[in-house]
Amino acid sequence: MSSLRPSLSFLLPLIGSVGLLTKLPEIAPLSRIERSFFLFPERFQRDHSFVDQSESKKFELTCLDFTPDPAANLNIKSYLLDKESLDIMGHDGGSSIEWAQFLAQTRLDDDRLTVITSSLSWDDTSELAILALQDEINGTPSLVIGLQAEFINSEAPLPEYLESTVIPLEIPDEFDLPKIDHIRRPPSINSNSFGISEVRGLILEFDGDQTLAPMLVRWDNHILPSLTLASILKSYRLNSADLILEKGGYLRLGTEGIILKLDQKGRAALPSNSQEQQSASTLLIYPNQAETYKIISLPSAPKSTFGLEGQIRQALSQKTVYAHTYKRWPLPLEIALLLTFISLLHIRRSWIEPFILICMIGGSVLAGKWMLLSPLVLMIITFHLCPRRASPRQKH
């Protein structure tokens, strides 16, 4: 009977481990443990690295890098509607009909983005002028309009003009988004792309030389984009339904678009420095020389929009780049490794098991492969449960 013990101490760990190798993807608790213990460099670079775990049941992870590209050259510029600009627009200095003429004159065929940081709102204007402006807005597919909001506990329903802007995302319970329930100057026109340019009472926080810029705000159970996020979406010709919020706060613009890392308040760390604004008179006098990304502000624009150019520039430069795909070792090689480890365990020295674990983890990291932990642990436990063969000296 004792002659069977060596073979049992070899075969039992091997049979159990090989069986676990093939069935592990179907055992959800163990699969989660495997994912949590798998080590790879991108796991510790979370600010600008995203791990796509859509194939994690196959023990495959694809890492994407979205580090801003400092060499990215975007034709983006901020323009101020100063006195000179308003004088050129007309004697009323920014009426609805003059805005209609402004959009018609400055619109280019290759415009990627036009942002107006303040709502186009007038208390008293003719219906004909509003219709003319609405027609120009409808003919400007790259346009985004900013709205100033606040929370006054009004329990008011979401305005109809914001319905097309709602983002159909399920927000995790741990997220604490800024709340709004009132637009301070409701727009006089309709648009399919509004963004919240300011939340009254919300103090912007800073992280070094970057602003923690809000990307998402909440109106009751509805999620709305900030002006920054709405601008990024519009520049890619995407709509709110194309946004995907992944575990860990990664906001993706489609499956192949840029990625923004959000904190639990729905903010992304983007540049805090404000850019110099040119006079918008340049757009009126030399429209063909305008940039393809334009930000147009009134002197009364909220301070939170002063750094919009830098925020959009960095966000658009965060183009997703494939970094690496980690896969598990081929099954024959995994079985061969387990055979090697079982042979080493028969040495029965206290340093063998730590040595095996170090080799397994270190080898996986260096080779960029996924070594499964559970079969190895099962093998060690089973090996310890098998009785050790007594030596001839012990028998006497």
Secondary structure, 3 states (H helix, E strand, C coil): CCCHHHHHHHHHHHHHHHHHHHHHHHCHHHHHHHHHHCCCHHHHCCCCEEEECCCHHHCEEEEEECCCCCCCCCCEEEEECCHHHHHHHCCCCCCHHHHHHHHHHHCCCCCCEEEECCCCCCCCCCHHHHHHHHHHHHCCCCEEEEEEEECCCCCCCCCHHHHHHCECCCCCCCCCCCECCEECCCCCCCCCCEEEEEECCCCCCEECCEEEEECEEEECCEEEEEHHHHHHHHHCCCCHHHEEEECCCEEEECCCCCEEEECCCCEEEEECCCCCCEECHHHHHCHHHCCCEEEEECCCCCHHHCCHHHHHHHHHHCCCEEEEEEEECCHHHHHHHHHHHHHHHCCCCCCHHHHHHHHHHHHHHHHCEECCHHHHHHHHHHHHHCCCCCCHHHHC
